[in-house]
Amino acid sequence: MILVFKHFFYKNYVGLSLWPFIFLKEDSLKADEVLINHERIHLKQQQELLILPFYLLYISEWLLRTILYLDSYRAYQNISFEREAYANEKDMQYLRKRKTFGFLRYLTR
């Protein structure tokens, strides 16, 4: 289910997945197939990790990488979940062929 909340987002962020919803900054973004696919990849990650562990791992990895890079945005870009989503967001068939725990391939890259 896709919901629009204009005042929910910080700076350039336009989408967010919180199981089972996709939140968007603007209604027009519903037509952005790449963005929606990116967020659906996150929903799949959340589902396979039984939701709460996903958020714990996501935040832990972000904190660790923020310390490592001394840059919170660079840390965000290098979270394994984000790497997987960004690398495959343009492939509209990705979720059909994706292997379980596909994000693990991006953990050490």
N, C-alpha and C positions, 0 to 999 in steps of 0.2 A: 504494500500500500504506500502510495506517495502522498506526502503532505507538504504544504508550503508554509514556511514561517520566515517572514522577511527580516525580523529583528533577532533571529536566533544565531546569526553567523558573525564571525570575527573576520575582519579585513577581506581578503580575497577568497575565503572559503565559501563555496556555493552549495555543497551537498554533504550529507552526513547520514550514515546508516546506523540505526539503533533498532536491533531486532524487535519486531518484524517490519519496521518502517524505514522509508527513505524520506529524509527531510531535505527540502530544497529552499534556496533563498528566494527564488522567483518562480512564478507559474510557468513562464516561458521555457524554463529549463527542463520541463517534462518532455520536451521534444528533442533534447540533447541525448541521442542514443549512446554516445560514448560515456557521458557522465552517468547515465542510468546503469550502463553495463558495469562501470567501475564500482558503483555502490552495490550492485547485485553481487559482485565478487566478494565484497565485504560481508554481505548477508550470508553468503555460503560459508565464509570463514567462521563467522559467528556461530552458525548452526552446527558445524562440525566440531567446534570446540565447546559446545553446550553453553554458549552465550557468555556467562560470567567469566570463565577462564580466558576467553578472547580479550575481554576488556582489561583484565589483570595483566595478561601478557603484553598487550598493546601499550599500556601505560608504563609497564616495567621496561620494555624495550626502548620506548621514547625517552624515559629518564636516563637510562644507561647511555644511550647515544647522545643525549644532550650533554652529559658530562664528558663523553669521549670527544665530541666535536666542538663543544663550547658554543653551540649554535642550535637553538630549538627548532628552527625551520629545517635546517639540514638534517637534524635528527629525525624529524617527521618524514622527510623524503626518503630516509633510509630504513624505516621500519619495514620489516619483512612483509607484513600485510599490505603496506602501501606499495612496495616494490612490485609485488605480484599484481596488484590491481592496476597500477600504471603501465606495467609491461604488457598487459593483456586487455586493456580496456577497449581497444579498437577491434578486437577479435570477437565478433558477436556470437561465435560458436564456442568460445573458450569454456564456458561453464558446462557445456555438454561433454567436452573431452577432458576436462580438468580432473586430475587425480586427487584423491583425498589427501588433505594436508599439503596441498600444492605450495603453500607459502613457505614451507621448510626449505625449498630449493633456493629461496631468496634470503635466507637467514644469514648466510656467510658471504654473500656476493658484495 
